[in-house]
């Protein structure tokens, strides 16, 4: 629909005034006469709301940028003055800070470049010495590359370095630092470490779980054999035996998961390709992935509300899924204890429920017994394997296959391979290297 412009031009034509009247409001009738003040007042009155909003926005942005620049300048000025005073007095001298830090980002742009981080830190150590600091966002980190300095940090002054950095992943997925492996050093950490060492990971307790590993390996081999029998019974060719293709990575993973779940909760949780087992497997994969992901909020906390990448939302979802599984186990164990159906062989949850009946500690952060139980059991479910160990087991399996048909070997090679596939850190999992498989003639 076209707009109608009604203009009346008098004797003293002014092209500039005529163009101004058209810009003001094309849908109105504008009268141009010799009275400039009336015409300009009419234009301002019709365009004033939009112009006022634009002027306010521009003035606000200008003021915000100016305030931010002033605060940034003041911050660096105070830092330079304070560091100069410390150097002049010789007291409170700190480790030198590596050059090249950006405001807010610190040295993240250097560590995130194409070169490997350890090479970058090694070059910094050659330049600044064995002890220096870098900035990871707004946080300051100490880098030590000398054995004597490492001994001073972790042996002589170990309590000063015993704390742990806070992260969003631990906050959401580890019950707000209730998982003692990630909790700050203090009374709660010491008490949980004592309970785990004496009650859960003692030699006597681990010795009672030896038969679980053997039974899980036998059950998995039996499952493969049943698949082979079923597949060959369904085929019409009698002289040809159809082999069963087994994905070894998935097979070893299922054995480890079933083994850990039996030790922690007393049940085989991953049964083939069930929906419940697949959901648990996916939740654990997401847990490991999100625990190692880089989040901007960990280095620049005031940008947390943006949730760049959507990682915090994914962490909350994964934490909810794992909590549903752990809560189900906990309620089941409580019901068995109340009804008197508890088995003579206790798993980790049974032991923790017995220990936590008297409470853990009254100092430090307050966590209820259910939270402590779930957080501790979740930590025991997370086996830790190095890349060398992950590469070692398939190689052992290939070597074992050469002797597979030897009559004196029987199933010992596979059992030894499973032993090598277990984690080596007793403080992170109950599957320690003290369990050995003995060959039987």
Secondary structure, 3 states (H helix, E strand, C coil): CCCCCEEECCCCCCHHHHHHHHHHCCCCEEECCCCHHHHHHHHHHHHHHHHHHHHHHHHHHHHHHHHHHHHHHHHHHHHHHHHHHHHHHCCCCCCCECCCCECCCECHHHHCCCCCHHHHHHHHHHHHCCEEEEEECCEEEEEECCHHHHHHHHHHCHHHHCCCCCCHHHHHHCCCCCCCCCCCCCHHHHHHHHHHHHHHCCHHHHHCCHHHHHHHHHHHHHHHHHHHHHHHHHCCCCCCCCCCCCCHHHHHHHHHHHHHHHHHHCCCCCCCCCHHHHHHHHHHHHHHHHHCCCCHHHHCHHHHHHCHHHHHHHHHHHHHHHHHHHHHHHHHHHHHHHHCCCCCCCCHHHHHHHHHHHCCCCCCCCCCHHHHHHHHHHHHCCCCCCHHHHHHHHHHHHHHHHCCCCCCCCCHHHHHHHHHCCCCCCCCCCCCCCCCCCCCC
